Amino acid sequence: MTRVSLFKSLTAAAVLASGAFAAMPSHAVTVGPVTDPIGVVKVNKGQPIVIGGYWVLSGPDTSLGLDSKRAAEVYFKEIGNQIAGHPIRFIVEDDGCNAEGGQTAGTKLAANQNIVGVLGPACSSAATAAAPILWKQGIVSICNACSAPRLTAADRGPNFDGFLRTVYSDTDQGKGDAKWMYEVMKWKTAATVHDGSPYAQQLVAVFKENFEKLGGKVVSAEAVAPNDVDMRPMLTRVAAAKPDVVYFPVFVAAAGQIVRQSKEISGLNSQMIGGSALMAKDFLTAAGEAAVGLRITFADISKEALGKEYPTMVKHYREMFGEDPIQGFHAQGYDAAKLLVMGIEKVAVKGKDGNLYIGRKALRDALYSMPRFEGVSGPIKCNELGQCGEFKFGVYQFVNKDPATFEPGKNPKKIYPAQ
């Protein structure tokens, strides 16, 4: 079975797995003073409000998930680790950055009906599997780094009605990448490489469509697996096509092998461009010396593009964890936590018994209709499909191989648009 077929099968299995739990009620539910079409979470007086989370917390992409989780914890600490007078209990699962892990994490979280809402994930493959499982139980989820276009597309289907994201869509990233490469860099031919994940596969498709619409040509379309270690046959085929640029928006482990082994391929003189998953300290470990000089496309995260409270957020992050952020999506992770808390505070009702009552559909609707606010990642305003984050294009270049020097904006250094 191909990786893509396997992913589709796992996604279908994830949706079916949600049937192991009771489906949403077909009529309104009343608990205490709150009536809601799909359910009510009761939080007893003095007991915690339970928030779930799932990110990749093991393997080569650990920094992607750990950075996101830490950012949420920074926000929770800033608000005193409580919501509406109740302490926060944060339950987090590791999704492994794949569909199988997303299914497992989503199933575990969905089984806990005390969970009010869920943050994460970072990987689109995990979100595609888990979000329907969570929403089957009426649990909203807010992703901060899963950027695959279909997650907020008009045809995504009702299984994703409870899903939102504070990260941009790769519909915008792919278009920006194509425009920069064709119009700014004047590259007319490209090779693309994806790893079968929804993130990489959908991003490459958007890039190809826009690159060719501008007049460019994709002369080689390649696929690898995330755990492939020998990229030489693929790179040799790419070299034979003689593209101006090789565009490989894949994850850390595969990208590290591609960058290292590209130096060994005779005749491969193409420019190499990575994607947003490589905005990570772990990539410098994976690629070593070969990382120096590599350019990656990402959102513009300069101080001009981010919210005015971003420096304060980083200061608190450093105080809590003893280091600067280790990946590029911490701002969106912070904003996802803030959005969820704002929604809870908006709909929570305190009963005469001192307990707190939160309508599940009411929370979902409050998140989707939240007035625009200034997040640390930039403006946050959700549309009718749960797309809440905006996109500003940027290009970055690694200038040092030492992971200790990793700092978004400095290593890798922002090189476009010019400061």
MARLUM-596624 format. One line per field, with one value per residue (C-alpha): residue number from 1; z negated, y, x. Coordinates in steps of 0.001 Angstrom, whole numbers, m for minus. Layout:
<sites>
num <- (NUM  ...)
c3 <- (Z  ...)
c2 <- (Y  ...)
c1 <- (X  ...)
</sites>
This chain:
<sites>
num <- (1  2  3  4  5  6  7  8  9  10  11  12  13  14  15  16  17  18  19  20  21  22  23  24  25  26  27  28  29  30  31  32  33  34  35  36  37  38  39  40  41  42  43  44  45  46  47  48  49  50  51  52  53  54  55  56  57  58  59  60  61  62  63  64  65  66  67  68  69  70  71  72  73  74  75  76  77  78  79  80  81  82  83  84  85  86  87  88  89  90  91  92  93  94  95  96  97  98  99  100  101  102  103  104  105  106  107  108  109  110  111  112  113  114  115  116  117  118  119  120  121  122  123  124  125  126  127  128  129  130  131  132  133  134  135  136  137  138  139  140  141  142  143  144  145  146  147  148  149  150  151  152  153  154  155  156  157  158  159  160  161  162  163  164  165  166  167  168  169  170  171  172  173  174  175  176  177  178  179  180  181  182  183  184  185  186  187  188  189  190  191  192  193  194  195  196  197  198  199  200  201  202  203  204  205  206  207  208  209  210  211  212  213  214  215  216  217  218  219  220  221  222  223  224  225  226  227  228  229  230  231  232  233  234  235  236  237  238  239  240  241  242  243  244  245  246  247  248  249  250  251  252  253  254  255  256  257  258  259  260  261  262  263  264  265  266  267  268  269  270  271  272  273  274  275  276  277  278  279  280  281  282  283  284  285  286  287  288  289  290  291  292  293  294  295  296  297  298  299  300  301  302  303  304  305  306  307  308  309  310  311  312  313  314  315  316  317  318  319  320  321  322  323  324  325  326  327  328  329  330  331  332  333  334  335  336  337  338  339  340  341  342  343  344  345  346  347  348  349  350  351  352  353  354  355  356  357  358  359  360  361  362  363  364  365  366  367  368  369  370  371  372  373  374  375  376  377  378  379  380  381  382  383  384  385  386  387  388  389  390  391  392  393  394  395  396  397  398  399  400  401  402  403  404  405  406  407  408  409  410  411  412  413  414  415  416  417  418  419)
c3 <- (0  855  m1848  m369  m248  m3794  m4918  m3278  m4925  m8325  m7921  m7129  m10061  m12344  m11427  m11916  m15228  m16544  m16428  m19439  m21481  m21750  m18837  m19355  m20767  m18263  m20569  m22863  m26179  m29387  m32300  m35125  m33670  m30184  m27214  m24209  m20945  m21359  m24987  m28146  m30164  m33892  m35946  m39636  m42043  m42759  m40096  m37076  m33557  m31460  m28178  m25877  m23511  m20965  m19152  m17923  m21064  m19961  m16975  m14609  m14594  m18381  m18411  m16206  m18791  m21949  m20932  m20348  m23659  m25543  m23971  m25222  m28683  m28550  m27955  m30703  m33173  m32117  m33055  m36388  m35170  m35663  m33664  m35194  m38664  m37934  m37676  m34296  m33850  m30597  m29220  m26249  m23921  m21490  m17917  m16307  m13418  m11501  m10872  m13086  m16011  m15369  m15457  m18747  m20343  m19135  m20426  m23879  m24184  m22836  m25466  m28214  m28260  m30867  m28152  m27084  m24035  m22454  m21228  m18418  m16486  m14530  m11724  m9130  m8951  m12663  m12394  m9412  m11461  m14892  m14282  m13118  m16127  m18495  m16815  m16838  m20600  m20269  m21211  m19350  m18349  m17411  m15467  m15442  m12720  m10542  m7327  m4710  m2511  m2750  m6514  m5982  m2393  m1400  m685  m3904  m5100  m8362  m10231  m10488  m11664  m15088  m13751  m13568  m13127  m14006  m11375  m7749  m4930  m2511  240  m516  m1214  2073  4053  2358  2949  6654  7110  5356  7277  10687  10492  8019  8497  12213  11963  14830  14153  10896  9394  6471  3680  1163  m1530  m1167  m4115  m3606  m4385  m1791  863  842  643  3652  5590  4846  5771  9092  10055  9373  10767  14072  14178  14044  16949  15164  15645  13153  14908  12192  9508  6846  3675  726  m2618  m5839  m7033  m3768  m4289  m740  1326  4004  6609  6333  6457  9464  11357  10391  11593  14985  15394  14746  12926  11857  8364  6231  3918  1059  m1706  m3768  m7440  m9322  m8942  m5195  m4583  m6457  m4211  m1058  m1912  m2916  72  2643  2252  3539  6786  9916  12128  9483  9736  8900  6102  3063  1249  m1849  m3588  m6900  m8805  m8708  m10831  m13697  m15866  m15124  m11437  m12184  m14018  m11120  m8313  m9998  m7803  m4771  m6333  m5967  m3014  m2638  m2070  m3333  m2757  m5807  m7104  m7771  m11489  m11697  m14458  m11876  m10950  m14447  m17198  m19580  m22521  m20813  m22586  m25965  m25039  m24121  m27393  m29355  m27251  m28079  m31787  m31869  m29767  m29996  m26250  m23325  m21167  m19329  m16308  m14248  m15267  m18964  m18311  m16710  m19630  m22091  m20043  m19829  m23623  m23942  m21433  m23267  m26637  m25238  m23891  m27178  m29123  m26703  m27019  m30508  m32901  m36663  m38289  m41647  m42879  m42211  m39342  m35851  m32727  m29193  m26127  m23470  m20449  m22115  m22496  m18889  m17654  m19942  m18547  m14961  m15618  m17909  m17074  m15434  m17996  m17863  m18528  m19024  m15559  m14020  m13578  m14494  m12986  m12065  m8885  m8381  m7674  m10770  m9091  m11715  m10924  m8192  m6000  m5123  m2925  m3960  m3000  m5464  m5112  m7578  m8375  m11086  m11582  m15390  m16827  m19769  m17371  m16173  m16419  m13874  m12023  m12858  m12148  m9829  m8804  m7074  m3533  m1873  m1959  m2733  m6221)
c2 <- (0  3441  6032  8165  5187  4293  7848  7800  4472  5729  8897  6863  4587  7590  8798  5329  4995  7943  5690  3895  6780  8042  10290  13830  13963  14522  16971  19806  18950  20865  20713  23201  26630  25864  24288  23406  21565  19072  18993  20806  20444  20794  21928  21469  24257  24320  21715  22395  23272  20535  21486  18895  19148  16985  17650  15764  15286  12557  11853  14234  16836  17103  20793  21533  20184  21026  24675  24838  23170  25484  28544  27478  26973  30467  31923  29823  31064  34674  34343  32726  29178  29683  30464  31937  31235  27595  26180  24801  21145  20613  17050  16550  13579  12830  12359  11503  13884  11223  9987  6907  9016  11588  8891  7543  10977  12107  8941  9307  12944  12381  9691  12303  14193  16609  18187  21508  22102  20888  22725  21439  19816  20986  18402  18305  14499  14300  16957  15265  12083  13533  16549  14471  12165  15123  16879  13660  14199  17929  18912  21889  21889  24781  23946  26262  24817  22364  24370  21896  23749  21162  21596  24924  24412  24908  21171  19905  18435  18551  16350  19467  21878  22017  22671  26038  27149  30181  29286  30402  28105  26731  27983  31305  29812  27881  30893  33097  30553  30295  34048  34664  31950  32910  36689  37657  34930  34454  30671  29176  25423  23552  20085  19297  16749  15774  13090  11918  13990  16255  19254  18563  16986  19738  22507  21116  20919  24565  25602  23713  25210  28757  28325  27011  29650  32274  30605  28244  24490  21663  19316  16672  15647  13334  11675  10235  8735  10660  7896  7409  7571  7185  10169  9689  7908  10618  13407  11799  11845  15476  16352  14793  17152  20183  22368  25893  25115  22079  22775  20254  21296  18109  17443  17502  13960  13664  17242  16634  13677  15601  18579  16452  14120  16835  17851  14405  14356  15161  17669  18805  22540  23597  25980  24169  25608  24048  24697  25924  22658  23400  26528  24382  23885  20164  20782  22124  18884  16817  18691  19856  21830  21260  23511  26621  28652  26785  29011  28183  29872  30763  33399  36808  36793  40098  42513  44570  41605  40220  41574  44169  41723  39185  40308  39948  36471  35468  36926  34807  31751  32217  32639  29442  27153  28588  29065  30973  29406  26334  26431  28892  28356  29308  32594  30728  28272  31136  32655  29328  29076  32670  32155  29075  30813  33845  31549  29707  32947  34231  31299  29869  30268  30069  28380  29163  25980  27519  25138  26285  25213  25414  24649  22790  24240  27647  27471  26431  29299  31806  30874  31193  34593  36036  39698  40334  40696  41375  38142  37799  36180  39022  39664  36783  36611  33341  32983  30589  27722  28161  29961  32450  33318  35606  35099  37369  35886  35619  33860  32842  31535  29479  31122  28843  25061  25196  24395  26682  29649  28910  31997  32739  35919  35623  31977  31450  35065  36825  37739  38599  40967  43191  44664)
c1 <- (0  1362  1862  m935  m3338  m2346  m3084  m6526  m7309  m6199  m8233  m11333  m10589  m10260  m13728  m15170  m13366  m15312  m18378  m16959  m18236  m21780  m22711  m23912  m27458  m30242  m31991  m30987  m29386  m30067  m27647  m28160  m28973  m27586  m29342  m27190  m27912  m25054  m23992  m22955  m19759  m20337  m17349  m17998  m17150  m13426  m12641  m10408  m11462  m9891  m8226  m6720  m3809  m2004  1251  4285  6390  8788  11013  12831  10030  9743  10639  7615  5192  7096  7395  3642  2804  5140  3531  102  1579  3065  m385  m1963  658  51  m3621  m2792  m3512  m7204  m10356  m13510  m12172  m11342  m7817  m6691  m5820  m3906  m3867  m1541  m1026  1807  546  3891  3143  1228  m2309  m1960  m806  m3504  m6158  m4834  m4479  m7899  m9555  m7971  m8966  m12492  m13077  m12657  m15938  m14578  m12438  m13900  m11703  m8489  m5390  m3200  m1868  1173  932  m1835  m1798  m2630  m5340  m6996  m7362  m8168  m10413  m13427  m13086  m13106  m16012  m18047  m18054  m18753  m15196  m13761  m10100  m7813  m4653  m1653  608  m1352  m1515  m2830  m5365  m8151  m8542  m10303  m11488  m15117  m15505  m13909  m17229  m19217  m16709  m14540  m17248  m15579  m12087  m10288  m6694  m4618  m2010  m2324  m3425  m849  m3100  m1409  2028  2127  996  3595  6345  5536  5346  8689  10503  9138  8867  11587  14195  13390  13459  11448  11725  11253  11395  9115  9483  6797  6665  3050  1832  m1205  1003  3685  1496  m1126  1466  3350  72  m737  2806  2684  m658  518  4037  2708  m11  2752  4553  6932  7197  7557  9992  10231  7716  9143  7867  9775  8811  9527  11858  13773  17529  18848  17734  20396  18243  15591  18162  19846  16533  16076  19573  18822  15842  18099  15537  16397  15104  14277  11322  11053  8622  9073  9741  13043  14388  13807  14929  18171  18964  18019  20204  23201  23050  22346  25988  27042  25063  27030  25249  22790  23346  19795  18893  17423  14388  12832  9516  8151  8687  12428  12107  13373  16451  16170  16826  20291  21024  19689  21462  24660  27056  24801  22152  24315  23108  19813  16786  13311  9978  7928  5565  7061  7808  9632  8639  6758  4568  3916  1707  3097  2971  5233  8455  6723  5559  9146  10432  7969  8827  12517  11744  9685  11866  15360  15771  14337  11591  12847  10544  8561  4933  4962  3148  248  262  m72  m2902  m4741  m4726  m5891  m8707  m9977  m9908  m11724  m14426  m14823  m15078  m17703  m20111  m19474  m22413  m22038  m25001  m26565  m24885  m21457  m20745  m19741  m21638  m20252  m22368  m20393  m22176  m22204  m18423  m17953  m20134  m18412  m14999  m16144  m17742  m15055  m14353  m10996  m8212  m4488  m2661  1080  1234  m758  m4494  m6828  m10317  m12006  m14022  m16941  m14512  m12369  m9484  m8345  m4718  m3435  m374  2532  5256  8896  12131  14856  18415  20447  23776  25183  25131  25173  21708  22501  22421  18885  16701  13965  14906  18627  19463  17750  18087  15244  16310  12967  11199  14159  14187)
</sites>
